[in-house]
Amino acid sequence: MKQILLVEDDPLYSKILSYILENSGYIVECANNGLQAMQMTTGKEYDLIITDILMPHASGLDLLSYIKANENCRNAKVLVLSVLSNEYYWAESINRGADDYIKKPVKAKDFVQTVRRLLYAHAA
């Protein structure tokens, strides 16, 4: 089964997304912020990391830079999921190594399709 790290500082949104992913057959671990996610990737590999941008302690952009520089998680696909629709955040996320960027709120069907597409591309 595919391993997903979900990085979201809103506990309710995190719970909803985890539920959707788990019911789609994925193993999901959650982090409340970018710093916690960095710690969780030490010694553990994930197939996909889904991150918000605006979070305490370390932003999603900080996390993206860390992921691509860290051998343990450099090969993980990364999906940015944010309320920010500003082109700067989209471009900066892609420049720092994100594989896709989608805006919140997202429909469950669209979210799962994006996750599947990224995981399928990862396996190919």
Stockholm file with secondary structure:
# STOCKHOLM 1.0

chainA/1-124         MKQILLVEDDPLYSKILSYILENSGYIVECANNGLQAMQMTTGKEYDLIITDILMPHASGLDLLSYIKANENCRNAKVLVLSVLSNEYYWAESINRGADDYIKKPVKAKDFVQTVRRLLYAHAA
#=GR chainA/1-124 SS CCEEEEECSCHHHHHHHHHHHHHTTCEEEEESSHHHHHHHTTTCCCSEEEECSSCSSSCHHHHHHHHHHCTTTTTSEEEEEESCCCHHHHHHHHHTTCSEEEESSCCHHHHHHHHHHHHHHHHC
#=GC SS_cons         CCEEEEECSCHHHHHHHHHHHHHTTCEEEEESSHHHHHHHTTTCCCSEEEECSSCSSSCHHHHHHHHHHCTTTTTSEEEEEESCCCHHHHHHHHHTTCSEEEESSCCHHHHHHHHHHHHHHHHC
//
